[in-house]
């Protein structure tokens, strides 16, 4: 059965499901394009306050759909189009999305799965989840943009292990290295993700989007470097917004804000 990326809406929450029955969510070319379309839709839907990315059948995403690789991997032009248009198109849409994104990671999170997880804001994993990018066994490296992304989020040392040793790391180790925010027993993953979503959706959605806009520009830079001039130019435009006024007023009134 062909894989698909399904987008479903549940009130203010979008759920993006990486579905490829029998292949542990392995990403096909079509699925990368569907991932892009899903996050473009999430970005422009003002009703949404949170998005959850998850897999099916006990896995997050086992990597790429290797069965279709012979169709395009052996020609430089088609290989470039796959990585620069299909894969990076999906990842870039995730990175540009200003809605908070939570990864619910269970089971295998390999290659493409690690890259997708890197584009999420909060990563919560089941204790049995495993992470890696053993593509050296398939005879190819990680594409430059994708390697830069994983190195920035998961760490260069971790990426070197994954690529040069085909290392697979467990969830507690990935949390110790700062990649995961939380690790929970397998049976509690859905509950922990739901609690995280509820905390996010109770907060001001405008503030979340503005925070993500800022983080996208400043995260990873030198701690004493000034923010980009264009970011500073609009950084305080929210001053007279309804959400800003409501948040302050609710605190002073000792009540729950109504966002």
KEDO-407006 format. One record per residue: residue in one letter; x, y, z of N, C-alpha, C, O in turn. Coordinates in steps of 0.05 Angstrom, whole numbers, plus 5000, padded with zeros to 4 digits. Atoms other than C-alpha are relative to their C-alpha. Layout:
N
aXYZXYZXYZXYZ ...
//
This chain:
259
x501749765000500050005000501850255000503850265014 x498449765002502650694982499950165026497850155041 x499949834977504751155038498650264996498250354973 x501249745002501551815054500550155026500950045047 x499949824977502152405101497250115003496250264986 x502849924995495252525131499950245019501350255040 x500549774983493153195159497250005010495349994994 x502749994989487253205206499950235021501950285035 x500349784982484653785248498149925023496049805018 x501650054976481953725319499850255016501550305034 x500149744987479654405342502450164993503050204969 x497649835006485954835349502549834995504749944993 x497750185002490554225340500049864973498049744965 x499650155025493153945274501649755006503549765022 x498450254997495553225271501049924973499449884954 x498750085025500453025217501049715005502849675022 x499350284996501052265211501649904976500849924953 x498250125020506751935174499149714997499849545014 x501250275003503251315147501049864975500749954952 x499150185022506450775105499849715010501749605019 x500550274989503350105124502149804991502749784967 x498150215006508349545128502950104997504749934994 x497349895004514350015121500850205022502650365019 x499349844977514450355189500250304994502050435005 x500149715006512751035161502250104982502650344980 x497949925018518451045111498950204979496850174968 x500949785016518051685070500549954970502749904962 x499850015029516651634995500250294989499950485004 x499949735012517552214947497450145002497250385009 x502649874998510152334946499450095029498250305033 x500549934972510052345023501550265007500550425022 x498649754995515352895024498450244989498350445002 x501649785012511053314978497450055017496650275021 x502349974983504953175022500750135026499150285038 x499249874975508853375084500250304996499450455013 x499849715006510354045051497250124999496750335011 x502749895003503054155033498650015027497150205033 x501350004974500753965103501050245017499350375030 x499149784983505254475137499550284987499350475002 x500949745012503755025086497150065009496450295014 x502849964991496354915105499950085029498350255037 x500049944971497854925179500950295005499750435021 x498949734996501855575174497950214995497950415009 x501949795007496155965142497349975014495550145010 x502550044986490555695187500250145027501450035046 x499849844976489756225241498649875024499149955047 x501450134977485355755283501949815015501349745038 x498450214989491055275297502050125021503250335017 x498249924979495255325360502249805005504249865019 x498050214996499254675358499749804978497549754968 x500150235019501154115310501649775013503649825026 x498650244990503153405328500849834976499249794958 x499150185021507352965282500549735013501949715033 x499850264989506852225294500149794978499349854955 x500150225019507651555259497849815007496049875022 x502050214995503650925259501549735004503949715000 x499050274998504650185273502549985018504349825012 x497850024981509350305331502650134992504750085004 x497549875009514450725293499350294993497150364986 x500349725008515551465280500550024970498750094955 x499350015028519151405213502649864997504749945009 x497650175002524150875193502050094979504049964974 x498249905020527551305140498650064974496350134973 x501149975027526551355065498949744989499649524999 x501150235014522650875021502149894981502249984958 x497750105016528650484994499049864975500549864955 x500950145023524350094946499850174975500050074953 x500349835023523450694901502750144993502850294973 x497549875005530750924904501249954972502250134960 x498950045026532950584839498850174978500050204956 x501349835020528051034802501450264996501150384974 x498949735002532051664815502750045011504050255006 x497549944985538251584858502549984983504650074991 x497550055015543151394802500550204979502350174962 x499649785018542552034762500450265016498650325032 x499649774983545552674791497850205000497150315020 x502149805001540053124766497549925015496350075030 x502450104987534352694791500549975030498750015046 x499350024972537952574857500050285013498950315036 x500149724989538853324867497150095003496450215023 x502849924998531553444852498649875023496949995037 x501250134977529552924903500750145026499050205042 x499249884975533653234959499450295002498450395023 x500349714998533153964942497150094997496350295008 x502849925005525853984919498149845018496549965033 x502050164985522153404951500750005030499050085047 x499350024971525853285017500250275013498950335033 x499749744987528053995031497450164998497050335016 x502549865001521354255008498349945024497050115036 x501650084976517953855064501250115025499850215042 x498749914975523154025117499850305003499450405025 x500149715000523254765098497350105009497050305023 x502749924992515754815105499549965030498250125043 x500150044971516254515174501550225016500550335035 x498449804986521754995195498850274999499150435017 x501349735003517855595169497450025014496350245017 x502750004987511455395205500350145028502050065044 x499949854975510155875263498149895021498050005043 x501650144980505255405298501849815016503449675003 x498350194985508655015355499549714990497249634987 x500250275010510154305331501249815020503549845029 x499250204981510653705377500549734985498749654970 x499550275011513953045355499349795021500449805043 x500650234983510952415385501549764989500649644969 x498250185012516551925374499949735015500649705038 x500050284990515651175384501549834980501449884956 x498750195018519750605356502350124984503850284994 x497849925017524350725297499750294992497650384983 x499849725010526451445282502850014987504850094999 x497550035015531751355228500150194976498150234963 x499649855024534551795174498050234996498250435010 x502149805005528652185147498450065025497650295030 x501449954975525252095215501550195018500350365031 x498449824984531052435250499850284989499650485004 x500249745013530753005200497350135006497250375012 x502749894994523253095210499850085029498750295036 x500049944972524053065285501550265006500850415024 x498449754996529353615281498550254993499150465003 x501649775007524154075251497850065020496350265017 x502149964980519554005311501150165023503650165028 x499149834977519854475371500449835025502349885039 x499850174976518653955425500049714991498349634974 x499750285008520753225419499649835025501249845044 x500750184978517552715465500249724989499049654969 x499650275010519651995458499249785020499449825044 x500350244984517651315483502749895007504649924992 x497450104991523150975522501349804981503749774981 x498950205018523850435469500850124973501849974956 x499349885026524950935411503049984995504649995013 x497250015008531450875373500550194977498850234959 x499449795019534951395331502649944985504549824997 x497650045016540051365275499750094972497650184963 x500049935028541851495203502149814986504149914977 x498050195009545350855179500149984969500349764958 x500150005029545451065106502749924987502849874963 x497450105011552850885098499749714991501249624974 x500550285008550250175094498849984972498949784959 x501349985026546550395031501950134980501250154956 x498149895019552650725001499750294993500850374972 x500249725006550851455005500150175025499550075047 x499949824978551852065050497450145004495550114989 x502349834995546852535080500350264983502550364981 x499949765017545153125034500850245017500250255041 x498849784985548553785054498050155018498550205042 x501949854984542354175077499049835023498749935046 x501150184979539753575116502149955021501449955045 x497850044981546553455149500350265017500750245042 x499849754985546854195169497850025021498250115043 x502349994982539954145200500449815024500149905046 x499750194978541353515240502350075018502150055043 x497749924984548153765263499250235019500150245042 x500849774984544954415288498249925023498350045045 x502050074980539354065326500949775018500749785042 x499250244985542053385347502950015009503749875028 x497249984993549353595351501849874980501249654970 x498150115019555353485307501149735008501449554991 x498950254991558252935350498049774996498849554987 x502050215004551752545347499749934971499549704964 x500250055029551152625272502449854990502149674973 x497750155009558252385262499849715008500549534992 x500450284992556651755302498049864981498549644972 x502150125016550351635262501049944971500349744960 x499250025028553651745194502549824997502749674978 x497450145004560651455205500249735013501849565005 x500150264987559050875251497449854996497149625004 x502850115002551750755232498949945028497549755033 x500950044972550550835307497050045003495850214990 x502849964993543550745334499950065030501149915046 x500049914973542151115399497249985012495350024997 x502650034988536550995448499050275011500450475011 x501349754992531751515475501350135025501850375025 x498749874978535051615543502650144993503350355003 x497549885008541751745509499550264984500950454987 x500649765016538552245460499050225018499450465012 x500849794981535352605519502450115014502650355018 x497649914986542052635555501650194982503050364992 x498549835019544952955492498550254993499450414977 x501549765004539553485492498150004976496950214969 x501850005023535553255431497149975008495450094994 x502750044991529353035468499450165025501150205043 x500849864976525453445519499249805022499849835045 x500950204980522252835552500049724988499749684964 x500250295007522552075551498149885020498549915045 x502150124982516651685580499749704992500549624970 x500650275007514750955584498249984975496550164971 x501550025026511750705518497050045004495850184988 x502949994996504750645547499050285007496650345006 x500849734992504851375569500650214979500150454984 x499249805020507151705504497650174992497850414992 x502449855010500151895479499150195022498350425016 x500949834978498352165548501850245004500850465009 x498149784996504652585554499850204977499950444982 x500449825023503752865484497550175003497550414998 x502549854996496553055499500350215021499250435018 x499649804978498553395564501750244989501150474996 x498449785012503853795525498350174982498550424983 x501849855018498753995472498250185016497750415008 x501949844983493954225526501450245012500250465014 x498649774989499254665558500550214979500250454984 x499549815022500954975491497550154992497550394989 x502549875010493755105470498750185020496950345013 x501149824980492155455535501550274999500550475011 x498449755000497455985520499350174976497750094958 x500649815021497256585474501149914973503549884970 x499050095026497656355401501750204985503650134972 x498449805013500357015376502850005012504850034997 x497450014987505956985427501749774990504149794986 x498650235010507756285404501150044972503549984967 x499149965028508156485331502350215000504250184985 x497949804999512357105348502649885012504849945002 x497650134988517056685392501449824979503849824977 x498850175021518056185335501350174979503450094968 x498849825020519456755287502750095009504650104994 x497449914989524857015333502049775002504349814995 x498250224996527756335349501249914973503549824972 x499050085026528356175275502450174991504150084976 x497949825009532856775267502450005018504750055009 x497849954981537056775330501149745012503449745022 x499050254987537656045354502649914987502849904963 x497550105011544655785347502150214994504450144988 x498049785005547956465338501750065024501349945046 x498349924977553356775381498350145021496650315014 x501849894979550356955449500250315002498350435012 x499749714997552957675445499550144973499950384971 x500549875026551057795372497350145000495450035011 x502649865000545658315361498049874981498949754961 x502150115018539058075331500150144973500950374971 x500149875027538158205256498450265001496350285015 x501249744999536158925243497049994992495450125004 x502850015009529758735206498249875022495849935024 x501550124978527658305266499450215022497250225032 x500449794980528658885314497950204991496550315007 x501849805010524659335269497149945006495550125009 x502850074995518258945281499649855026497449755031 x500050174976519858605347497850085020496949925036 x501849914979515059035388497450104989495950245002 x502549925012509259135340497649885014495349975009 x502350134986504958685384499150165024497150085037 x500549864975504859205439497050065005496150025028 x502849924996497559425428498149774992495749824989 x501750225009494958735408498149915023498749955047 x502050094981488858435442501249785018500649785043 x498950224984492657815465501950125022501950035045 x498149894981498158235498498550145023499250105046 x501649864980493058665534498549805019498449845043 x501550194984488958065556501949845019501249805042 x498250154983495057685583500850165024500950065047 x499249834977497258275626497750055019497950035043 x502349944984490258435649499249765017498449795040 x500850244986488757715668501949955024501049875046 x498150044978495157675710499350205023499350125046 x500549814980493458315746497349955014497050015038 x502750074989486158085756500049735014498049665026 x499750274987488657405782497949814989496549675003 x501850185014484557025730501449874977503649954969 x498950145023485756545673499650174975497350264971 x500449845024486956925608498349864980498249614978 x501750115021482056835551501250074973500750284962 x498749955025486156775488498449884977499249904954 
//
